Amino acid sequence: MTASGFLSRVILHEIDHLDGILFVDRLEHPKELEKVKFGWE
């Protein structure tokens, strides 16, 4: 399968679920998470 853009991110996200990988596992520096802005903030 070949995908690009948003679809590729969705596919990677779902594969990560199957492999037990979390978003924070992909961060090179955990402090980067502090920069993320969420809609409820």
Buried (B, 14 or more C-beta within 10 A) or exposed (E): EEEEEEEEEEEEEEEBEEEEEEEEEEEEEEEEEEEEEEEEE
